[in-house]
Amino acid sequence: MTETRKTVWGVLSTANIAVNQVIPALQKSERLVVGAIASRDEDRATAVARRLGIARAYGDYDALLDDPEIDIVYNPLPNHLHVPWTLRALEAGKHVLCEKPLALSAAEATTLIETSKRTGKNVREAFMIRDHPQWLRARELVQGGALGEVRAIHVSFCYDNRDPANVRNQLDIGGGALFDIGCYAVAVGRFIFACEPERVVAEVDRDPDFGTDRLTSAIMVFPGGRRLVFTCATQLVRSQDVQIIGTTGRVSIAVPFNQSPDREARLLMDDGTVLKGGDPAVETFGPVDQYLLQAEAFSELCVSGSVDPYGLQDAVRNMSVIDALWSSEETRGWADVRQD
Ligand SMILES: NC(=O)c1ccc[n+]([C@@H]2O[C@H](COP(=O)([O-])OP(=O)(O)OC[C@H]3O[C@@H](n4cnc5c(N)ncnc54)[C@H](OP(=O)(O)O)[C@@H]3O)[C@@H](O)[C@H]2O)c1
């Protein structure tokens, strides 16, 4: 029996998300290996490589892209560098798992399509929640009719970060709540309803110093009047909540986005019993690392050559919704979502 070769991953930068979450997750896999890391600063790359047991460290990103052993690049650069470095990685013959949001606009995301087709290399936007069993189950419950007809989803995702040096608080490099975490709400609506929203309206509050959106609330309307309502914030208490509400039942996801790899995940289901003093039905899921599941799914896709349900077209559609939300902020009214 032939053993499938492990895919070799290269990481662009010593980003917090890479060092603290994604690389440790990848290193749990039997099916892939982290072969190299690059940083703008060679000493930093070397120190991280040594600490995490990564074979090769590079002092610039291009050197990693020139490494012939790398099959897949993980791109966790600040948002304004997602498309430029993903393009370069594609040109270097690598598949790319790129952090969210894939781009700063749908138009910018679209520029990747031609290169991806020409090189035959995949690009996936890293919405790791789509690989978590709690989300797959929530979608199954919705699509199987367990909640009756689902007509509303409520999402809130907040944290408190006022550090001016943090990438999230820098307008010119793609900071702000909507790009950082509101993009999840958009992805959730499209994932659960399995279609595209038609129009949106947003109310945005900007930090007077940073210029970034620190509190964004919005309604996304899907076909048939179904809607997702969300709030995302960079200066509110750290919290996250998702409620999926149907005609006969409601599911709430206890820790929807940053579910720890060491803890059980829980879905709480209620048909109105809670209001009468009863308890919700609880469905639990053993601890899993959603970053590991995401990486293995993407790795397998790249090896098998099959079509990615979460490829560039999906990412462009997510960005089109974000474009419409910005447009609503500008016009102070409803904005149609561009459909392809
Ligand atoms: N999926 C998730 O759960 C998740 C969670 C957090 C963040 N993210 C995404 O991951 C990305 C990085 O977030 P993060 O919080 O990890 O950021 P971060 O710690 O600030 O890391 C960004 C890295 O990019 C490199 N870089 C290159 N040019 C830069 C510039 N002009 N300014 C700042 N850094 C620059 C730096 O690495 P070197 O100096 O080593 O080159 C830096 O460490 C963002 O796109 C964010 O949306 C995703």
The ligand as an ORCA input file, in Angstrom:
! r2SCAN-3c Opt
* xyz 0 1
  N      -9.053     32.738     11.863
  C      -8.861     33.255     13.050
  O      -9.289     32.711     14.076
  C      -8.061     34.525     13.177
  C      -7.743     35.001     14.443
  C      -6.932     36.141     14.526
  C      -6.513     36.783     13.377
  N      -6.875     36.313     12.164
  C      -6.437     36.981     10.917
  O      -5.027     36.773     10.831
  C      -4.377     37.919     10.332
  C      -3.303     38.349     11.319
  O      -3.873     38.685     12.558
  P      -2.945     38.723     13.882
  O      -3.765     39.230     14.974
  O      -2.279     37.410     14.056
  O      -1.895     39.852     13.446
  P      -0.420     40.140     13.926
  O      -0.086     39.358     15.149
  O      -0.258     41.617     13.957
  O       0.454     39.528     12.750
  C       0.587     40.062     11.487
  C       2.015     39.754     11.013
  O       2.165     40.229      9.696
  C       3.514     40.655      9.501
  N       3.439     41.987      8.873
  C       3.848     42.298      7.628
  N       3.611     43.581      7.338
  C       3.035     44.129      8.426
  C       2.562     45.421      8.736
  N       2.615     46.421      7.846
  N       2.039     45.631      9.943
  C       1.948     44.636     10.848
  N       2.384     43.381     10.609
  C       2.923     43.122      9.411
  C       4.204     40.630     10.853
  O       5.028     39.473     10.896
  P       6.596     39.479     10.620
  O       7.135     40.712     11.292
  O       7.041     38.227     11.245
  O       6.826     39.514      9.154
  C       3.084     40.435     11.852
  O       3.468     39.661     12.937
  C      -5.491     38.951     10.089
  O      -5.857     38.895      8.738
  C      -6.635     38.483     10.953
  O      -7.884     38.815     10.395
  C      -7.652     35.195     12.055
*
